[in-house]
Amino acid sequence: MRRTFIAVKIPVSKQTAEQIKNIKDELQDENIKWVEIFNIHITLFFVGDTDEEMIQSISSNLNNLLYSKESFILKGKGIGVFKNLQNPRVLWMGIEESEYLQHLKLTIDQMMKKLGFEIETRKFKPHLTLGRIKFVNDKRKFKNVLDCYKEFYFQDFKINKVIFYESKLTPSGPVYKVIKQIHLH
């Protein structure tokens, strides 16, 4: 069994990487496990533990489903938190609403349902996880950083591939290995 998921890889520009570093520097006293820039992605479908036969099936179905799909642009804008400001758990960069991304997610969900997987009922809220928050020491400073970047435009991301990943959890963080990569035109 391998732990797998389907995602779009986010090509982070040098300028955006520098902005993320500025945010990290401003929040350096907080207990946050930061995501490595090269691991930033948007999960379209978390599969979980997957046997080899199903990995082959997902790979070929994804290829058939996406071979003629177009590449597209996503806009990275603002930062925020999941759960809430009183009990923040995830610090994220926002992704502006994209009909194309919503359609892509729905198409993949339908494919996975046909393969016997349960579809998540929560509304899909595309975001880029920047860090997982263990504890916030200075809530006022933390809120000020969020307010400062709330409407900040980071960049346009050109999405030209969907990737089926294996995720290995290690003490130093997850290691992602590409199982199948489908290029968008």
PASEBA-1860 file (N, C-alpha, C; in nm, 3 decimals):
! residues 185
1> MRRTFIAV> 0.085/-0.120/0.000/0.000/0.000/0.000/0.088/0.124/0.000 ~ 0.049/0.218/-0.085/0.120/0.345/-0.091/0.020/0.458/-0.066 ~ 0.061/0.560/0.007/-0.024/0.675/0.037/-0.017/0.770/-0.083 ~ -0.133/0.796/-0.146/-0.131/0.871/-0.272/-0.232/0.985/-0.273 ~ -0.209/1.078/-0.367/-0.303/1.187/-0.390/-0.281/1.244/-0.530 ~ -0.383/1.315/-0.579/-0.379/1.379/-0.712/-0.375/1.530/-0.688 ~ -0.284/1.598/-0.758/-0.267/1.742/-0.732/-0.219/1.817/-0.855 ~ -0.226/1.949/-0.846/-0.157/2.034/-0.944/-0.038/2.096/-0.870
9> KIPVSKQT> 0.077/2.086/-0.933/0.200/2.144/-0.878/0.197/2.293/-0.906 ~ 0.240/2.371/-0.808/0.238/2.516/-0.822/0.380/2.567/-0.848 ~ 0.401/2.628/-0.967/0.534/2.683/-0.999/0.552/2.820/-0.931 ~ 0.619/2.821/-0.817/0.637/2.943/-0.739/0.753/3.025/-0.797 ~ 0.725/3.153/-0.826/0.829/3.240/-0.880/0.927/3.280/-0.770 ~ 1.041/3.334/-0.813/1.143/3.381/-0.719/1.085/3.490/-0.628 ~ 1.006/3.581/-0.688/0.947/3.691/-0.610/0.850/3.638/-0.504 ~ 0.766/3.541/-0.543/0.671/3.483/-0.448/0.746/3.408/-0.338
17> AEQIKNIK> 0.851/3.336/-0.374/0.932/3.265/-0.274/0.990/3.365/-0.175 ~ 1.033/3.482/-0.224/1.086/3.586/-0.135/0.977/3.641/-0.043 ~ 0.856/3.660/-0.097/0.745/3.709/-0.013/0.711/3.607/0.096 ~ 0.711/3.479/0.060/0.683/3.374/0.158/0.793/3.374/0.265 ~ 0.917/3.395/0.222/1.028/3.403/0.318/1.006/3.522/0.412 ~ 0.959/3.635/0.360/0.931/3.752/0.445/0.825/3.718/0.550 ~ 0.721/3.646/0.508/0.615/3.605/0.601/0.674/3.514/0.709 ~ 0.757/3.417/0.665/0.823/3.327/0.760/0.908/3.406/0.861
25> DELQDENI> 0.984/3.504/0.809/1.069/3.586/0.896/0.986/3.662/0.998 ~ 0.872/3.719/0.953/0.786/3.795/1.043/0.724/3.704/1.150 ~ 0.707/3.578/1.117/0.644/3.484/1.211/0.744/3.384/1.270 ~ 0.872/3.420/1.268/0.975/3.325/1.311/0.964/3.282/1.456 ~ 0.899/3.363/1.540/0.885/3.327/1.682/0.766/3.235/1.708 ~ 0.689/3.208/1.603/0.572/3.122/1.619/0.610/2.976/1.591 ~ 0.531/2.886/1.648/0.557/2.744/1.631/0.481/2.694/1.508 ~ 0.545/2.710/1.391/0.485/2.675/1.262/0.578/2.580/1.188
33> KWVEIFNI> 0.523/2.470/1.137/0.599/2.377/1.052/0.574/2.421/0.908 ~ 0.675/2.482/0.848/0.660/2.541/0.715/0.670/2.435/0.605 ~ 0.591/2.454/0.499/0.596/2.366/0.382/0.711/2.413/0.293 ~ 0.790/2.319/0.244/0.899/2.354/0.152/0.838/2.409/0.023 ~ 0.901/2.512/-0.032/0.852/2.577/-0.155/0.831/2.473/-0.267 ~ 0.924/2.378/-0.281/0.915/2.280/-0.390/0.803/2.178/-0.368 ~ 0.741/2.177/-0.249/0.630/2.085/-0.222/0.493/2.151/-0.233 ~ 0.489/2.279/-0.266/0.361/2.350/-0.268/0.276/2.300/-0.386
41> HITLFFVG> 0.152/2.265/-0.354/0.059/2.210/-0.454/-0.085/2.235/-0.409 ~ -0.179/2.207/-0.498/-0.321/2.206/-0.463/-0.369/2.063/-0.478 ~ -0.415/2.005/-0.369/-0.467/1.868/-0.375/-0.604/1.869/-0.441 ~ -0.619/1.787/-0.543/-0.748/1.772/-0.611/-0.825/1.652/-0.557 ~ -0.750/1.549/-0.516/-0.815/1.431/-0.459/-0.713/1.358/-0.373 ~ -0.743/1.343/-0.243/-0.658/1.264/-0.155/-0.708/1.121/-0.158 ~ -0.624/1.031/-0.206/-0.664/0.891/-0.221/-0.639/0.815/-0.091 ~ -0.521/0.835/-0.031/-0.485/0.761/0.090/-0.413/0.632/0.054
49> DTDEEMIQ> -0.423/0.531/0.140/-0.355/0.404/0.116/-0.411/0.337/-0.010 ~ -0.321/0.307/-0.104/-0.362/0.260/-0.236/-0.278/0.139/-0.274 ~ -0.346/0.031/-0.318/-0.268/-0.086/-0.360/-0.221/-0.068/-0.505 ~ -0.125/-0.151/-0.545/-0.059/-0.137/-0.676/-0.158/-0.147/-0.793 ~ -0.254/-0.237/-0.781/-0.352/-0.254/-0.889/-0.433/-0.126/-0.908 ~ -0.475/-0.066/-0.798/-0.554/0.058/-0.805/-0.467/0.174/-0.854 ~ -0.339/0.176/-0.818/-0.248/0.280/-0.867/-0.243/0.276/-1.020 ~ -0.234/0.156/-1.077/-0.232/0.142/-1.223/-0.363/0.191/-1.284
57> SISSNLNN> -0.473/0.156/-1.221/-0.605/0.195/-1.270/-0.623/0.347/-1.265 ~ -0.585/0.408/-1.153/-0.597/0.554/-1.140/-0.509/0.622/-1.244 ~ -0.386/0.574/-1.261/-0.293/0.633/-1.358/-0.350/0.632/-1.498 ~ -0.400/0.518/-1.542/-0.449/0.511/-1.680/-0.579/0.590/-1.696 ~ -0.667/0.586/-1.596/-0.791/0.664/-1.604/-0.762/0.814/-1.606 ~ -0.667/0.858/-1.525/-0.629/1.001/-1.524/-0.576/1.042/-1.660 ~ -0.491/0.957/-1.716/-0.433/0.986/-1.848/-0.543/1.002/-1.952 ~ -0.639/0.909/-1.954/-0.750/0.915/-2.051/-0.838/1.037/-2.028
65> LLYSKESF> -0.858/1.072/-1.903/-0.946/1.183/-1.866/-0.886/1.319/-1.903 ~ -0.754/1.331/-1.887/-0.691/1.463/-1.896/-0.609/1.488/-2.022 ~ -0.592/1.388/-2.109/-0.498/1.403/-2.221/-0.529/1.522/-2.311 ~ -0.657/1.563/-2.320/-0.690/1.674/-2.411/-0.723/1.804/-2.336 ~ -0.702/1.806/-2.205/-0.735/1.926/-2.126/-0.632/2.037/-2.150 ~ -0.680/2.160/-2.135/-0.596/2.278/-2.155/-0.523/2.317/-2.028 ~ -0.407/2.380/-2.045/-0.340/2.441/-1.930/-0.421/2.564/-1.891 ~ -0.397/2.618/-1.772/-0.476/2.731/-1.725/-0.396/2.812/-1.624
73> ILKGKGIG> -0.450/2.927/-1.588/-0.383/3.020/-1.496/-0.462/3.029/-1.365 ~ -0.391/3.025/-1.254/-0.450/3.051/-1.123/-0.381/3.173/-1.064 ~ -0.456/3.251/-0.988/-0.401/3.371/-0.925/-0.384/3.348/-0.775 ~ -0.262/3.368/-0.727/-0.234/3.357/-0.584/-0.254/3.493/-0.518 ~ -0.350/3.497/-0.425/-0.380/3.625/-0.362/-0.422/3.607/-0.217 ~ -0.357/3.681/-0.128/-0.394/3.685/0.013/-0.347/3.565/0.092 ~ -0.344/3.583/0.224/-0.317/3.469/0.314/-0.427/3.464/0.419 ~ -0.442/3.348/0.479/-0.544/3.330/0.583/-0.513/3.204/0.662
81> VFKNLQNP> -0.608/3.167/0.748/-0.589/3.048/0.831/-0.713/2.958/0.826 ~ -0.688/2.829/0.845/-0.799/2.736/0.865/-0.811/2.710/1.013 ~ -0.917/2.673/1.049/-0.993/2.668/1.169/-1.036/2.812/1.189 ~ -0.968/2.888/1.274/-1.004/3.030/1.290/-0.887/3.102/1.357 ~ -0.902/3.233/1.372/-0.793/3.313/1.428/-0.765/3.280/1.574 ~ -0.868/3.236/1.647/-0.849/3.199/1.787/-0.774/3.065/1.800 ~ -0.794/2.977/1.702/-0.730/2.845/1.705/-0.680/2.809/1.565 ~ -0.580/2.885/1.515/-0.532/2.860/1.378/-0.454/2.729/1.369
89> RVLWMGIE> -0.480/2.653/1.264/-0.411/2.526/1.243/-0.328/2.524/1.114 ~ -0.377/2.595/1.011/-0.309/2.596/0.882/-0.301/2.741/0.833 ~ -0.182/2.782/0.792/-0.163/2.912/0.727/-0.157/2.886/0.577 ~ -0.242/2.956/0.501/-0.251/2.929/0.358/-0.245/3.056/0.274 ~ -0.207/3.037/0.148/-0.217/3.142/0.046/-0.345/3.113/-0.032 ~ -0.422/3.217/-0.057/-0.547/3.200/-0.130/-0.527/3.185/-0.279 ~ -0.622/3.119/-0.341/-0.628/3.105/-0.486/-0.762/3.164/-0.528 ~ -0.756/3.263/-0.618/-0.881/3.324/-0.664/-0.968/3.220/-0.734
97> ESEYLQHL> -1.098/3.238/-0.723/-1.196/3.147/-0.782/-1.161/3.119/-0.929 ~ -1.164/2.993/-0.966/-1.135/2.951/-1.104/-1.236/2.845/-1.145 ~ -1.321/2.880/-1.241/-1.419/2.783/-1.292/-1.349/2.661/-1.350 ~ -1.238/2.685/-1.419/-1.167/2.574/-1.482/-1.116/2.475/-1.377 ~ -1.059/2.529/-1.268/-1.009/2.442/-1.161/-1.125/2.366/-1.095 ~ -1.237/2.435/-1.072/-1.355/2.369/-1.013/-1.402/2.255/-1.104 ~ -1.405/2.282/-1.235/-1.448/2.179/-1.332/-1.350/2.061/-1.331 ~ -1.221/2.091/-1.327/-1.118/1.986/-1.325/-1.135/1.898/-1.201
105> KLTIDQMM> -1.157/1.961/-1.087/-1.179/1.889/-0.960/-1.302/1.799/-0.970 ~ -1.412/1.854/-1.022/-1.536/1.778/-1.036/-1.517/1.658/-1.130 ~ -1.446/1.679/-1.239/-1.418/1.572/-1.336/-1.338/1.459/-1.271 ~ -1.236/1.496/-1.193/-1.154/1.396/-1.124/-1.237/1.325/-1.017 ~ -1.320/1.401/-0.943/-1.408/1.339/-0.842/-1.497/1.233/-0.907 ~ -1.557/1.266/-1.021/-1.646/1.171/-1.090/-1.571/1.046/-1.132 ~ -1.448/1.065/-1.182/-1.366/0.951/-1.222/-1.337/0.862/-1.100 ~ -1.300/0.925/-0.988/-1.266/0.849/-0.868/-1.389/0.778/-0.810
113> KKLGFEIE> -1.504/0.841/-0.822/-1.629/0.777/-0.774/-1.656/0.650/-0.854 ~ -1.634/0.657/-0.987/-1.652/0.539/-1.073/-1.555/0.427/-1.035 ~ -1.440/0.465/-0.979/-1.341/0.365/-0.937/-1.370/0.314/-0.795 ~ -1.478/0.364/-0.734/-1.521/0.313/-0.605/-1.481/0.396/-0.484 ~ -1.429/0.516/-0.508/-1.388/0.601/-0.396/-1.501/0.693/-0.353 ~ -1.499/0.726/-0.225/-1.598/0.818/-0.171/-1.552/0.961/-0.200 ~ -1.647/1.044/-0.240/-1.617/1.183/-0.273/-1.638/1.269/-0.148 ~ -1.543/1.359/-0.125/-1.555/1.448/-0.009/-1.673/1.542/-0.028
121> TRKFKPHL> -1.751/1.562/0.078/-1.870/1.646/0.068/-1.842/1.793/0.098 ~ -1.727/1.821/0.165/-1.691/1.961/0.192/-1.668/2.035/0.062 ~ -1.705/2.162/0.060/-1.682/2.246/-0.058/-1.531/2.255/-0.083 ~ -1.493/2.240/-0.208/-1.353/2.251/-0.248/-1.308/2.396/-0.235 ~ -1.210/2.421/-0.149/-1.157/2.555/-0.130/-1.009/2.552/-0.165 ~ -0.978/2.580/-0.292/-0.837/2.573/-0.333/-0.751/2.672/-0.256 ~ -0.637/2.624/-0.211/-0.544/2.706/-0.134/-0.407/2.640/-0.140 ~ -0.305/2.715/-0.103/-0.170/2.661/-0.094/-0.131/2.662/0.053
129> TLGRIKFV> -0.110/2.546/0.110/-0.069/2.539/0.250/0.075/2.590/0.260 ~ 0.094/2.695/0.339/0.227/2.750/0.362/0.290/2.690/0.488 ~ 0.205/2.663/0.588/0.257/2.607/0.712/0.147/2.550/0.799 ~ 0.186/2.455/0.883/0.095/2.397/0.981/0.130/2.456/1.117 ~ 0.030/2.514/1.180/0.052/2.590/1.303/0.035/2.501/1.425 ~ 0.140/2.496/1.506/0.134/2.420/1.632/0.080/2.511/1.742 ~ 0.135/2.634/1.746/0.096/2.726/1.852/0.135/2.869/1.813 ~ 0.049/2.966/1.846/0.078/3.107/1.821/0.105/3.174/1.956
137> NDKRKFKN> 0.226/3.231/1.969/0.264/3.299/2.094/0.208/3.440/2.100 ~ 0.224/3.514/1.990/0.182/3.655/1.987/0.066/3.670/1.888 ~ -0.056/3.653/1.940/-0.175/3.655/1.853/-0.193/3.790/1.784 ~ -0.158/3.899/1.853/-0.175/4.031/1.792/-0.081/4.048/1.672 ~ 0.045/4.012/1.690/0.141/4.021/1.580/0.099/3.929/1.465 ~ 0.054/3.809/1.499/0.010/3.712/1.400/-0.105/3.771/1.317 ~ -0.203/3.831/1.385/-0.317/3.893/1.316/-0.271/4.009/1.228 ~ -0.174/4.087/1.275/-0.121/4.199/1.195/-0.057/4.150/1.066
145> VLDCYKEF> 0.018/4.040/1.074/0.080/3.983/0.953/-0.030/3.936/0.857 ~ -0.132/3.868/0.910/-0.244/3.824/0.825/-0.311/3.944/0.759 ~ -0.337/4.049/0.836/-0.403/4.169/0.782/-0.318/4.234/0.673 ~ -0.187/4.237/0.695/-0.094/4.299/0.600/-0.097/4.228/0.464 ~ -0.114/4.095/0.464/-0.109/4.017/0.340/-0.247/3.970/0.293 ~ -0.353/4.016/0.360/-0.488/3.968/0.331/-0.528/3.986/0.185 ~ -0.490/4.099/0.125/-0.526/4.128/-0.015/-0.404/4.126/-0.106 ~ -0.291/4.078/-0.057/-0.166/4.083/-0.133/-0.173/3.991/-0.255
153> YFQDFKIN> -0.140/4.047/-0.372/-0.134/3.966/-0.494/0.006/3.906/-0.503 ~ 0.015/3.773/-0.508/0.145/3.707/-0.517/0.190/3.689/-0.662 ~ 0.112/3.614/-0.740/0.150/3.591/-0.880/0.042/3.513/-0.951 ~ 0.053/3.506/-1.085/-0.025/3.414/-1.166/0.056/3.285/-1.176 ~ -0.010/3.173/-1.154/0.054/3.042/-1.166/0.003/2.975/-1.292 ~ 0.094/2.941/-1.384/0.052/2.866/-1.504/0.053/2.717/-1.469 ~ -0.066/2.657/-1.476/-0.080/2.516/-1.442/-0.083/2.436/-1.572 ~ 0.022/2.355/-1.591/0.030/2.280/-1.717/0.047/2.129/-1.695
161> KVIFYESK> 0.024/2.085/-1.570/0.026/1.939/-1.547/-0.052/1.903/-1.422 ~ -0.107/1.784/-1.425/-0.172/1.724/-1.308/-0.084/1.605/-1.271 ~ -0.059/1.589/-1.142/0.034/1.486/-1.098/-0.033/1.392/-0.998 ~ -0.012/1.264/-1.019/-0.054/1.159/-0.925/0.071/1.129/-0.842 ~ 0.065/1.160/-0.713/0.181/1.150/-0.624/0.169/1.036/-0.525 ~ 0.286/0.988/-0.485/0.296/0.907/-0.364/0.355/0.999/-0.258 ~ 0.304/0.990/-0.136/0.352/1.072/-0.025/0.407/0.981/0.083 ~ 0.536/1.002/0.113/0.599/0.927/0.223/0.619/1.024/0.337
169> LTPSGPVY> 0.563/0.990/0.453/0.578/1.076/0.570/0.709/1.044/0.640 ~ 0.789/1.148/0.665/0.915/1.132/0.735/0.919/1.232/0.851 ~ 1.007/1.213/0.947/1.015/1.307/1.059/1.045/1.451/1.015 ~ 1.117/1.466/0.903/1.151/1.600/0.856/1.046/1.657/0.759 ~ 0.936/1.585/0.742/0.829/1.632/0.653/0.801/1.532/0.543 ~ 0.693/1.553/0.467/0.658/1.458/0.361/0.753/1.464/0.243 ~ 0.773/1.349/0.180/0.851/1.341/0.057/0.755/1.293/-0.051 ~ 0.743/1.372/-0.159/0.650/1.340/-0.267/0.726/1.280/-0.384
177> KVIKQIHL> 0.670/1.169/-0.435/0.730/1.103/-0.551/0.622/1.097/-0.660 ~ 0.659/1.138/-0.782/0.565/1.136/-0.894/0.540/0.992/-0.937 ~ 0.412/0.954/-0.941/0.375/0.823/-0.996/0.340/0.841/-1.143 ~ 0.258/0.943/-1.172/0.215/0.969/-1.310/0.198/1.120/-1.325 ~ 0.246/1.171/-1.436/0.236/1.314/-1.465/0.163/1.330/-1.598 ~ 0.054/1.407/-1.597/-0.021/1.429/-1.720/-0.007/1.576/-1.759 ~ 0.051/1.600/-1.876/0.072/1.736/-1.923/-0.056/1.790/-1.986 ~ -0.087/1.915/-1.954/-0.203/1.982/-2.012/-0.151/2.066/-2.130
185> H> -0.235/2.083/-2.230/-0.192/2.152/-2.353/-0.208/2.302/-2.344
END
